[in-house]
Amino acid sequence: MKELIRNTPFDSGLSEGARNAVRTCLRIQPGEPVTLIADEACREIAASLAAELEAAGADYNAFLLEAMAPRPLTDMPTEILQSLERSTASIYCVYAQRNELKTRMQMTEVVNRRRIRHGHMVNITRQIMMDGMRADFNKVDELSIKVREIAMNSRHIRATTPAGTDITARISPEYKWLKTSGIISPDKWGNLPGGEVFTTPEEVNGTLVIDGVVGDWLCAKYGNLRDNPLTIRVEGNRLVSAESENQDLRDTFWKYTHTDENSDRVGEFAIGTNIALRGVIGNILQDEKMPGIHIAFGNPYGEHTGAKWYSSTHIDVVGVNFDIWADERQIMHQGQFLL
C-alpha cells in the first residue's frame, strides 16, 4: 500500500508545503517511525509528503483508506491504529466524509495517549499546500506565544465585526490555553497549516455572524459564507438560535449541533494567528487559522484543556474582520494584530 502513494506523480509546486510539514512543523528525524494516512482525494498531496519523509530518512508506513475499507469509514482500520502505536509522528491527509468523526477520534485517542507528534491535515487541498502551508511557521509560533500569554492572563475576551458580531467569552483559570502554531510537539497534536491558540471557555454570550465558513463535512458542502452568512446567538455557552437566508445551511447546522446533549455547547474559543493568510478560501482547515476569533460547538478537547465534559461532535464556525479586546486591551483592529 505504501507503493500506491509513493509512486503517485505529484506537482512539484506541492513540495515546499510538504517540506514545511515534514521538516519545520513535525521536525522528522532520520530513522523515526512515522504513520502517513491518506485517501484518494488527497493522494497527490500524500505523495509529496511521502517524498519528503523519504528525503528526511523517516521509517514510515503509508495507508490509503479506500484500499482498506469502504468510505465513509465506520471504524479506523486496525492496521492503521497498530502502526500509530509504533510511531512517534504521524500525518492524517484525508478529505472528510460525513459521519467519520468517530474514526478521527479513534485515531487521536492513540495520538494523545502515545504523545505522538501529529499533523492533522483534514480537507487539505492543492491551494492550501501552495498558500497556508508556505507560511513562516516560526514567525507564526512567535506571535502565538504572545497571544497565548495575553489570553491566559485575561478574564474576558470580547470580539466585534462590522457584520454584526458582538461576542464575549469569560475565561476560566481552570482551563488551559493551547498553542497550535504549526510547530508540533508531543504535548498537543495540531492542524496543518497551523496558527491558533484556544481554550475551553467558562462561558460565551452574544451574537456571531459567520461570514467565513462552518466546519466538518459542512464546509465542503457550503464553502465560503460571505454572500449567505449564518447568524447565531449564544447564551450561557449554549447555541439558542441560528438564522440564514440559506435555510438548508441553517437546518443542517442546527441538526448537527443537536446530535447529543453537548453538541450545542461551546467547547472551544480560539484566536487565529496565521499572519500569512489574507482571506477566506472556503476551507475550514486553513480559514480557522486566519487572524480573528472562531469558536466550536461540541467536544472541548478536555484531555488538553481540562474540561470535564464531552461531546461526540465538534464543529468550528469562522467570521472575518474582527476587533478584539482582552479585558481592556485591544489586541486586534479590522483583522490586524496590534501587538
TADA-V263813 format. One record per pair of residues at least 12 apart in sequence whose C-alpha atoms are under 10 Angstrom apart, sorted by the first residue. I is the first residue (numbers start at 1). J is the second residue. D is the distance in whole Angstrom. If there is no record, write none. Layout:
I;J;D
I;J;D
This chain:
1;61;9
1;62;7
1;63;6
1;64;7
1;65;10
1;67;8
1;68;9
2;36;9
2;37;10
2;47;10
2;50;9
2;60;9
2;61;6
2;62;5
2;63;6
2;64;8
3;47;10
3;61;10
3;62;8
3;63;9
4;43;9
4;47;9
4;62;9
4;63;9
4;64;8
4;67;9
5;36;10
5;37;10
5;38;8
5;39;9
5;40;9
5;43;7
5;44;8
5;45;9
5;46;7
5;47;5
5;48;9
5;49;10
5;50;7
5;51;10
5;62;7
5;63;8
5;64;7
6;43;9
6;44;9
6;46;8
6;47;5
6;48;8
6;49;9
6;50;6
6;51;7
6;54;9
6;62;8
7;44;10
7;47;7
7;50;10
7;51;9
8;43;7
8;44;6
8;45;9
8;46;9
8;47;6
8;48;9
8;50;10
9;43;9
9;44;7
9;45;10
9;47;7
9;48;8
10;43;9
10;44;5
10;45;7
10;46;9
10;47;7
10;48;6
10;51;10
11;44;8
11;45;9
11;47;10
11;48;8
11;126;9
12;48;8
13;48;9
13;126;9
13;129;8
13;130;7
14;44;9
14;45;7
14;46;10
14;47;9
14;48;6
14;49;9
14;125;10
14;126;7
14;127;9
14;128;9
14;129;6
14;130;6
14;131;10
14;133;9
14;134;10
15;45;9
15;47;10
15;48;6
15;49;8
15;51;8
15;52;8
15;129;8
15;130;9
15;134;10
16;48;9
16;49;10
16;52;10
16;129;8
16;130;8
16;133;8
16;134;7
17;45;10
17;48;9
17;49;9
17;52;10
17;126;10
17;128;9
17;129;5
17;130;6
17;131;8
17;132;8
17;133;5
17;134;5
17;135;8
17;192;10
17;193;9
18;45;8
18;46;9
18;47;9
18;48;6
18;49;5
18;50;9
18;51;8
18;52;7
18;53;9
18;129;7
18;130;9
18;133;8
18;134;9
19;48;9
19;49;7
19;51;9
19;52;6
19;53;9
19;55;9
19;56;9
19;133;9
19;134;9
20;49;10
20;52;9
20;129;10
20;133;7
20;134;7
20;135;8
20;136;9
20;137;8
20;182;9
20;183;10
20;192;10
20;193;10
21;49;8
21;52;9
21;53;10
21;91;9
21;119;8
21;121;10
21;129;10
21;133;7
21;134;9
21;137;10
21;182;8
21;183;9
21;184;10
21;192;7
21;193;8
21;194;10
22;49;7
22;50;9
22;51;10
22;52;7
22;53;7
22;55;10
22;56;8
22;58;10
22;89;10
22;90;10
22;91;9
22;119;9
23;52;8
23;53;9
23;55;10
23;56;8
24;136;9
24;137;8
24;138;8
24;182;8
24;183;7
24;184;9
25;117;9
25;118;10
25;119;8
25;133;10
25;137;7
25;138;9
25;181;9
25;182;5
25;183;4
25;184;6
25;185;9
25;190;9
25;192;8
25;193;9
25;194;9
26;89;7
26;90;9
26;91;9
26;117;7
26;118;7
26;119;7
26;182;8
26;183;7
26;184;6
26;185;8
26;186;10
26;189;10
26;190;10
26;192;10
27;56;9
27;89;9
27;117;9
27;183;8
27;184;8
27;185;9
28;52;10
28;53;8
28;56;7
28;57;8
28;58;7
28;59;10
28;88;9
28;89;8
28;90;10
28;117;9
29;53;9
29;56;7
29;57;7
29;58;6
29;59;9
29;89;10
30;53;9
30;54;9
30;55;9
30;56;6
30;57;4
30;58;5
30;59;8
31;54;10
31;56;8
31;57;6
31;58;5
31;59;5
31;60;9
32;53;10
32;56;9
32;57;8
32;58;5
32;59;5
32;60;8
32;87;8
32;88;7
32;89;8
33;57;10
33;58;6
33;59;5
33;60;5
33;61;8
33;83;9
33;84;9
33;86;7
33;87;5
33;88;6
33;89;7
33;90;9
34;53;8
34;58;7
34;59;6
34;60;4
34;61;6
34;62;9
34;83;8
34;84;8
34;86;8
34;87;5
34;88;6
34;89;5
34;90;5
34;91;8
34;116;9
34;117;9
34;118;9
35;58;10
35;59;9
35;60;6
35;61;5
35;62;6
35;63;8
35;80;8
35;81;9
35;82;10
35;83;6
35;84;6
35;85;9
35;86;9
35;87;6
35;88;8
35;89;7
35;90;5
35;91;6
35;92;8
35;118;9
36;49;8
36;50;8
36;53;9
36;60;7
36;61;6
36;62;5
36;63;6
36;64;9
36;80;9
36;83;9
36;84;9
36;89;9
36;90;6
36;91;5
36;92;6
36;93;7
36;118;10
36;119;10
37;61;8
37;62;6
37;63;5
37;64;6
37;65;7
37;80;8
37;84;10
37;90;8
37;91;6
37;92;5
37;93;6
37;94;7
37;120;10
37;121;10
38;62;8
38;63;6
38;64;5
38;65;6
38;66;9
38;91;8
38;92;6
38;93;5
38;94;5
38;95;8
38;121;9
38;122;10
39;63;8
39;64;5
39;65;5
39;66;6
39;67;9
39;71;10
39;92;9
39;93;7
39;94;5
39;95;7
39;96;10
40;64;7
40;65;8
40;66;7
40;67;9
40;93;10
40;94;8
40;95;9
41;66;10
41;93;9
41;94;7
41;95;6
41;96;10
41;123;9
41;124;9
41;125;9
42;64;10
42;92;10
42;93;6
42;94;6
42;95;7
42;121;10
42;122;9
42;123;8
42;124;7
42;125;7
42;126;9
43;64;8
43;93;8
43;94;8
43;95;10
44;125;10
44;126;9
45;93;8
45;94;10
45;124;8
45;125;8
45;126;7
45;129;8
46;62;9
46;63;10
46;64;9
46;91;9
46;92;9
46;93;6
46;94;9
46;124;10
47;62;10
49;91;9
49;93;9
50;62;8
58;89;10
59;87;9
60;83;9
60;87;8
60;89;9
60;90;9
61;80;9
61;83;7
61;84;9
61;87;9
61;90;9
62;80;9
62;83;9
62;90;10
62;91;9
63;77;10
63;79;9
63;80;7
63;83;10
63;92;10
64;80;10
64;93;10
64;94;9
65;77;8
65;80;9
65;94;9
68;80;10
71;97;8
71;98;9
71;99;10
71;100;9
72;96;9
72;97;6
72;98;7
72;99;7
72;100;6
72;101;10
72;103;10
73;97;8
73;98;9
73;99;8
73;100;6
73;101;9
73;102;9
73;103;7
73;104;10
74;99;8
74;100;7
74;101;9
74;102;8
74;103;7
75;100;8
75;101;10
75;102;7
75;103;5
75;104;9
75;105;10
75;106;8
75;107;10
76;100;9
76;102;8
76;103;5
76;104;7
76;105;9
76;106;7
76;107;7
77;103;9
77;106;10
77;107;10
80;107;8
81;106;8
81;107;7
81;108;10
81;109;10
81;110;7
81;111;9
82;110;9
84;107;8
84;108;10
84;110;7
84;111;7
84;114;8
84;116;8
84;118;10
85;110;7
85;111;8
85;113;9
85;114;7
85;116;9
86;114;9
86;116;10
87;111;9
87;114;8
87;115;10
87;116;7
87;117;9
87;118;10
88;111;9
88;114;8
88;115;8
88;116;5
88;117;6
88;118;8
88;186;9
89;111;9
89;114;10
89;115;9
89;116;5
89;117;4
89;118;6
89;119;8
89;184;10
89;185;10
89;186;9
89;189;10
90;111;8
90;116;7
90;117;6
90;118;5
90;119;6
90;120;8
90;189;9
91;117;9
91;118;6
91;119;5
91;120;6
91;121;7
91;122;10
91;189;10
91;191;10
91;192;9
92;104;9
92;107;9
92;118;8
92;119;6
92;120;5
92;121;5
92;122;7
92;123;10
92;124;10
92;191;9
92;192;10
93;119;8
93;120;7
93;121;5
93;122;6
93;123;7
93;124;7
93;125;9
93;192;10
94;120;9
94;121;7
94;122;5
94;123;6
94;124;7
94;125;10
95;121;8
95;122;6
95;123;4
95;124;7
95;125;9
95;216;10
95;217;9
95;220;9
96;121;10
96;122;6
96;123;6
96;124;9
96;216;7
96;217;6
96;218;10
96;219;10
96;220;9
97;122;10
97;123;9
97;216;8
97;217;6
97;218;9
97;220;9
98;216;8
98;217;6
98;218;8
99;216;10
99;217;8
99;313;10
100;216;10
100;217;9
101;216;8
101;217;9
101;312;8
101;313;7
101;314;8
102;312;7
102;313;9
104;120;10
104;122;10
105;312;9
105;313;10
108;120;10
108;189;8
109;303;10
111;186;9
111;188;9
111;189;8
112;186;8
112;187;8
112;188;7
112;189;8
112;303;8
112;304;9
113;303;10
114;186;9
115;185;8
115;186;5
115;187;6
115;188;8
115;189;8
116;184;10
116;185;8
116;186;5
116;187;8
116;188;8
116;189;7
117;183;10
117;184;6
117;185;5
117;186;5
117;187;8
117;188;7
117;189;6
117;190;8
118;184;7
118;185;8
118;186;8
118;188;8
118;189;5
118;190;6
118;191;8
118;192;9
119;182;8
119;183;10
119;184;7
119;185;10
119;189;6
119;190;6
119;191;6
119;192;6
119;193;9
119;194;9
120;189;7
120;190;6
120;191;4
120;192;6
120;193;9
120;194;9
120;285;9
121;190;9
121;191;6
121;192;5
121;193;7
121;194;10
121;285;7
121;286;10
122;191;8
122;192;8
122;216;9
122;283;10
122;284;9
122;285;7
122;286;10
123;216;9
123;217;9
123;219;9
123;220;8
123;283;7
123;284;8
123;285;7
123;286;9
124;192;8
124;193;9
124;283;8
124;284;9
124;285;7
124;286;8
125;283;9
125;285;9
125;286;10
127;281;9
127;283;10
127;286;10
128;192;9
128;193;8
128;281;9
128;283;9
128;285;9
128;286;7
128;287;10
129;192;9
129;193;8
129;286;10
131;193;9
131;276;8
131;277;8
131;278;10
131;286;9
132;192;8
132;193;6
132;194;8
132;195;10
132;274;8
132;275;9
132;276;7
132;277;6
132;278;10
132;285;10
132;286;7
132;287;9
132;289;9
132;290;10
133;182;9
133;192;7
133;193;5
133;194;8
133;276;9
133;277;10
133;286;9
134;193;9
134;276;8
135;182;9
135;193;8
135;194;9
135;195;10
135;274;8
135;275;8
135;276;6
135;277;8
136;182;9
136;274;9
136;275;9
136;276;8
137;181;7
137;182;6
137;183;7
137;193;9
137;194;8
137;195;8
137;274;8
137;275;10
137;276;9
138;181;8
138;182;8
138;183;7
139;181;9
139;273;10
139;274;9
139;275;9
139;276;10
140;180;10
140;181;6
140;182;8
140;183;9
140;194;8
140;195;6
140;196;9
140;272;10
140;273;6
140;274;6
140;275;7
140;276;8
141;179;8
141;180;8
141;181;5
141;182;7
141;183;7
141;194;9
141;195;7
141;196;9
141;273;8
141;274;9
142;181;9
142;273;10
143;181;9
143;195;9
143;196;10
143;273;7
143;274;9
143;275;9
143;337;9
143;339;8
144;178;10
144;179;7
144;180;8
144;181;6
144;182;10
144;195;7
144;196;7
144;197;6
144;271;9
144;272;9
144;273;6
144;274;9
145;178;10
145;179;7
145;180;10
145;181;9
145;196;10
145;197;8
145;273;10
146;339;8
147;179;9
147;196;9
147;197;7
147;271;8
147;272;9
147;273;8
147;326;10
147;331;9
147;337;9
147;339;8
148;177;7
148;178;8
148;179;7
148;196;9
148;197;6
148;198;8
148;199;10
148;270;10
148;271;9
149;177;9
149;197;10
150;326;7
150;327;10
150;329;9
150;331;9
151;171;8
151;177;8
151;197;9
151;198;9
151;199;9
151;270;10
151;271;9
151;325;10
151;326;7
151;327;9
151;331;10
152;171;8
152;172;9
152;173;7
152;175;9
152;176;8
152;177;6
152;178;10
152;197;10
152;198;10
152;199;9
152;326;10
153;171;9
153;172;10
153;173;8
153;326;9
153;327;9
154;170;9
154;171;7
154;172;9
154;173;9
154;325;10
154;326;6
154;327;6
154;328;9
154;329;9
155;169;8
155;170;6
155;171;5
155;172;7
155;173;8
155;202;10
155;326;8
155;327;6
156;168;7
156;169;6
156;170;5
156;171;6
156;172;9
156;201;10
156;202;10
156;203;10
156;204;10
156;325;8
156;326;6
156;327;5
156;328;9
157;169;5
157;170;7
157;171;7
157;201;10
157;204;9
157;269;10
157;293;10
157;324;7
157;325;6
157;326;5
157;327;6
157;328;9
157;329;9
157;330;10
158;170;9
158;204;10
158;205;10
158;206;10
158;293;9
158;322;10
158;323;8
158;324;6
158;325;5
158;326;7
158;327;8
158;328;9
158;330;9
159;206;10
159;207;10
159;208;9
159;292;9
159;293;7
159;294;10
159;321;10
159;322;6
159;323;6
159;324;5
159;325;7
159;326;9
159;330;10
159;332;9
159;333;10
160;206;10
160;207;9
160;208;8
160;209;9
160;292;10
160;293;9
160;319;10
160;320;10
160;321;8
160;322;6
160;323;5
160;324;7
160;325;9
160;333;10
160;334;9
161;208;9
161;209;8
161;292;10
161;319;8
161;320;7
161;321;6
161;322;5
161;323;6
161;324;9
161;333;9
161;334;8
161;335;9
162;209;10
162;320;9
162;321;7
162;322;8
162;323;9
162;334;9
163;208;9
163;209;7
163;210;9
163;211;8
163;229;9
163;231;10
163;319;9
163;320;9
163;321;9
163;322;10
164;207;7
164;208;7
164;209;6
164;210;10
164;231;9
165;206;8
165;207;5
165;208;4
165;209;5
165;210;8
165;211;10
165;231;8
165;232;9
165;233;10
165;319;8
165;320;10
165;321;10
165;322;9
165;323;10
166;205;9
166;206;6
166;207;5
166;208;6
166;209;9
166;233;10
166;322;10
166;323;10
166;324;10
167;204;7
167;205;6
167;206;4
167;207;6
167;208;6
167;209;10
167;233;9
167;234;8
167;293;10
167;324;10
168;203;8
168;204;6
168;205;6
168;206;6
168;207;9
168;208;10
168;234;10
168;324;10
168;325;9
168;326;10
169;200;10
169;201;6
169;202;7
169;203;6
169;204;4
169;205;7
169;206;9
169;236;10
169;237;9
169;269;8
169;326;10
170;200;10
170;201;6
170;202;5
170;203;5
170;204;6
170;205;9
170;237;10
170;269;10
170;327;10
171;199;8
171;200;8
171;201;5
171;202;5
171;203;7
171;204;9
171;269;9
172;199;9
172;200;8
172;201;6
172;202;5
172;203;8
173;201;10
173;202;9
174;200;9
174;201;10
174;202;9
174;305;9
174;306;7
174;307;8
175;199;7
175;200;6
175;201;8
175;202;8
175;302;9
175;304;9
175;305;5
175;306;5
175;307;7
175;308;10
176;198;8
176;199;6
176;200;8
176;201;10
176;302;9
176;304;7
176;305;5
176;306;6
176;307;9
177;197;7
177;198;5
177;199;5
177;200;8
177;201;10
177;269;10
177;270;9
177;304;9
177;305;7
177;306;10
178;190;10
178;196;8
178;197;5
178;198;5
178;199;6
178;200;10
178;270;9
178;304;8
178;305;7
179;194;9
179;195;8
179;196;6
179;197;4
179;198;7
179;199;9
179;270;10
179;271;10
179;273;10
180;192;9
180;193;9
180;194;6
180;195;6
180;196;5
180;197;6
180;198;8
180;272;10
180;273;9
180;289;10
181;193;8
181;194;5
181;195;4
181;196;6
181;197;7
181;272;9
181;273;7
181;274;8
181;289;9
182;194;4
182;195;6
182;196;9
182;274;9
183;195;9
187;304;8
188;303;10
188;304;7
189;304;10
191;285;7
191;286;9
191;289;9
192;285;7
192;286;8
192;289;9
193;274;8
193;285;7
193;286;6
193;287;10
193;288;10
193;289;8
194;272;9
194;273;8
194;274;7
194;285;9
194;286;8
194;288;9
194;289;7
194;290;10
195;271;9
195;272;6
195;273;5
195;274;4
195;275;8
195;276;10
195;277;10
195;286;9
195;288;8
195;289;5
195;290;8
195;291;8
196;270;7
196;271;5
196;272;4
196;273;5
196;274;7
196;288;8
196;289;6
196;290;8
196;291;8
196;292;9
196;293;9
196;294;10
197;269;9
197;270;6
197;271;5
197;272;7
197;273;7
197;289;9
197;293;10
198;267;10
198;268;6
198;269;5
198;270;4
198;271;6
198;272;9
198;293;10
198;294;9
198;295;9
198;305;9
199;267;8
199;268;6
199;269;6
199;270;7
199;271;9
199;295;10
199;300;8
199;301;9
199;302;9
199;304;9
199;305;6
199;306;9
199;307;9
200;266;8
200;267;5
200;268;5
200;269;6
200;270;9
200;295;9
200;296;9
200;299;10
200;300;6
200;301;8
200;302;8
200;304;9
200;305;6
200;306;8
200;307;7
201;237;8
201;266;7
201;267;7
201;268;7
201;269;6
201;270;9
201;295;10
201;300;9
201;305;10
201;307;9
202;236;9
202;237;8
202;266;9
202;267;9
202;268;10
202;269;10
202;307;9
203;234;9
203;235;8
203;236;6
203;237;5
203;238;9
203;265;10
203;266;8
203;267;10
203;269;10
204;233;10
204;234;7
204;235;7
204;236;6
204;237;5
204;238;8
204;239;10
204;265;9
204;266;7
204;267;10
204;268;10
204;269;9
204;295;9
205;233;8
205;234;5
205;235;5
205;236;6
205;237;6
205;238;8
205;239;9
205;266;10
206;232;9
206;233;6
206;234;5
206;235;7
206;236;9
206;237;9
206;239;10
207;231;7
207;232;6
207;233;5
207;234;6
207;235;9
207;239;10
207;241;10
207;242;10
208;230;8
208;231;6
208;232;5
208;233;6
208;234;8
208;242;10
208;293;10
208;294;9
208;295;9
208;317;9
208;318;9
208;319;8
209;225;10
209;229;7
209;230;6
209;231;4
209;232;6
209;233;9
209;242;10
209;243;10
209;244;10
209;317;9
209;318;8
209;319;6
209;320;9
210;224;10
210;225;7
210;226;8
210;228;9
210;229;5
210;230;5
210;231;6
210;232;8
210;244;10
210;294;9
210;317;6
210;318;6
210;319;5
210;320;8
211;224;7
211;225;5
211;226;5
211;227;8
211;228;7
211;229;5
211;230;7
211;231;8
211;280;9
211;317;9
211;318;7
211;319;5
211;320;7
211;321;10
212;224;6
212;225;5
212;226;6
212;227;10
212;228;10
212;229;8
212;230;9
212;279;9
212;280;6
212;281;9
212;282;7
212;283;9
212;284;9
212;287;7
212;288;9
212;294;10
212;317;8
212;318;5
212;319;5
212;320;6
212;321;10
213;225;6
213;226;8
213;229;9
213;230;9
213;280;8
213;281;9
213;282;6
213;283;7
213;284;6
213;287;7
213;288;8
213;294;10
213;316;8
213;317;6
213;318;5
213;319;7
213;320;10
214;229;10
214;230;9
214;249;10
214;253;8
214;282;9
214;283;9
214;284;7
214;287;10
214;288;9
214;294;10
214;296;9
214;315;7
214;316;6
214;317;5
214;318;6
214;319;9
215;253;10
215;282;10
215;283;8
215;284;6
215;285;8
215;287;10
215;288;9
215;296;9
215;314;8
215;315;5
215;316;5
215;317;6
215;318;8
216;256;10
216;283;10
216;284;8
216;285;9
216;313;9
216;314;8
216;315;6
216;316;7
216;317;10
217;284;10
217;315;9
218;249;8
218;252;8
218;253;8
218;256;9
218;284;10
218;315;9
219;282;7
219;283;6
219;284;6
219;285;9
219;315;10
219;316;10
219;317;10
220;282;8
220;283;7
220;284;9
221;249;9
221;282;10
222;246;10
222;248;10
222;249;7
222;282;8
222;283;10
223;280;10
223;281;8
223;282;4
223;283;7
223;284;9
224;280;7
224;281;7
224;282;4
224;283;8
224;284;9
224;287;10
224;318;10
225;244;10
225;246;10
225;249;10
225;280;9
225;282;8
225;318;9
225;319;9
226;280;9
226;282;9
226;319;9
226;320;9
227;245;10
227;246;10
228;244;7
228;245;6
228;246;6
228;247;10
228;249;9
229;243;9
229;244;6
229;245;8
229;246;8
229;249;9
229;250;10
229;319;9
230;242;7
230;243;6
230;244;5
230;245;8
230;246;8
230;247;10
230;249;8
230;250;7
230;253;9
230;317;9
230;319;10
231;243;5
231;244;6
231;245;10
231;250;9
232;244;9
232;250;10
232;317;10
234;264;9
234;265;9
234;266;8
235;265;10
235;266;10
236;265;9
236;266;9
237;264;8
237;265;6
237;266;5
237;267;9
237;297;9
238;257;10
238;262;9
238;263;9
238;264;6
238;265;5
238;266;6
238;267;10
238;297;8
238;298;10
239;254;9
239;257;8
239;258;9
239;263;9
239;264;5
239;265;6
239;266;8
239;297;8
240;254;10
240;264;8
240;265;10
241;254;8
242;254;7
253;315;9
256;297;10
256;298;10
256;313;8
256;314;9
256;315;8
257;297;7
257;298;7
257;313;8
257;314;8
257;315;8
258;297;10
258;298;9
258;313;9
259;298;9
259;311;9
259;312;8
259;313;7
260;298;9
260;310;10
260;311;7
260;312;7
260;313;8
261;298;9
261;310;9
261;311;7
261;312;9
262;297;8
262;298;6
262;299;8
262;300;10
262;309;8
262;310;7
262;311;5
262;312;8
262;313;8
262;314;10
263;296;10
263;297;6
263;298;4
263;299;7
263;310;9
263;311;6
263;312;7
263;313;6
263;314;7
263;315;9
264;296;9
264;297;6
264;298;6
264;299;10
264;311;9
264;313;9
264;314;9
264;315;10
265;296;8
265;297;5
265;298;6
265;299;8
265;300;9
265;310;10
265;311;9
265;314;10
266;295;7
266;296;6
266;297;4
266;298;6
266;299;8
266;300;8
266;314;9
266;315;10
266;316;10
267;295;8
267;296;6
267;297;5
267;298;5
267;299;6
267;300;4
267;301;8
267;302;9
267;305;10
267;307;8
267;309;9
267;310;9
267;311;9
267;314;8
267;315;9
267;316;10
268;294;8
268;295;5
268;296;5
268;297;7
268;298;8
268;299;8
268;300;6
268;301;8
268;302;10
268;305;9
268;314;9
268;315;9
268;316;8
269;293;8
269;294;6
269;295;5
269;296;7
269;297;9
269;300;9
269;316;10
270;288;9
270;289;9
270;292;8
270;293;6
270;294;5
270;295;6
270;296;8
270;316;10
270;318;10
271;288;9
271;289;8
271;290;8
271;291;7
271;292;6
271;293;5
271;294;6
271;295;9
271;324;9
272;286;10
272;287;9
272;288;6
272;289;4
272;290;5
272;291;4
272;292;5
272;293;6
272;294;7
272;318;10
272;335;10
273;288;9
273;289;6
273;290;6
273;291;5
273;292;8
273;293;10
273;336;10
273;337;9
274;286;9
274;287;9
274;288;9
274;289;5
274;290;6
274;291;6
274;292;10
275;289;9
275;290;7
275;291;6
275;335;10
275;336;9
275;337;9
276;289;10
276;290;8
276;291;9
277;289;8
277;290;6
277;291;8
278;290;8
278;291;9
278;335;10
279;291;9
279;320;8
279;321;10
279;335;10
280;318;9
280;319;9
280;320;8
284;315;10
284;316;8
284;317;8
284;318;8
285;316;10
287;317;10
287;318;7
287;319;9
287;320;9
288;316;8
288;317;8
288;318;6
288;319;9
288;320;10
289;318;9
290;318;9
290;319;9
290;320;8
290;321;10
290;335;9
291;320;8
291;321;8
291;322;8
291;332;9
291;334;10
291;335;6
291;336;7
291;337;8
292;318;8
292;319;8
292;320;7
292;321;7
292;322;6
292;323;8
292;324;8
292;332;8
292;333;9
292;334;9
292;335;6
292;336;8
292;337;9
293;317;9
293;318;7
293;319;7
293;320;8
293;321;9
293;322;7
293;323;9
293;324;8
293;335;9
294;316;7
294;317;6
294;318;5
294;319;7
294;320;9
295;315;8
295;316;6
295;317;6
295;318;7
295;319;9
296;313;10
296;314;6
296;315;5
296;316;4
296;317;6
296;318;9
297;311;9
297;313;8
297;314;6
297;315;5
297;316;7
297;317;8
298;310;7
298;311;5
298;312;7
298;313;5
298;314;4
298;315;7
298;316;9
299;311;4
299;312;6
299;313;6
299;314;5
299;315;9
300;313;10
300;314;8
301;314;9
320;334;9
320;335;7
321;333;8
321;334;5
321;335;5
321;336;8
322;334;5
322;335;5
322;336;8
322;337;10
323;335;7
323;336;8
323;337;9
324;336;10
324;337;9
324;338;10
